[in-house]
């Protein structure tokens, strides 16, 4: 997907927009059908979990 993104960004504007929307749709579909259920069940597999847990604790301290 990263390679597709890099390649798409070399296209002319009119073409790029359509392909970027399609790639975003694919990523969205993969997240909600595959990764999200796994991360909900096994939170330690969330690659961004530490970052977001850290953000939540910082917000809690600020309040």
Buried (B, 14 or more C-beta within 10 A) or exposed (E): EEEBEEEBEEEEEEEEEEBBEEBEEEBEEEEEEEBEEEBEEEEEEBEEEEEEEEEEEEEEEEE
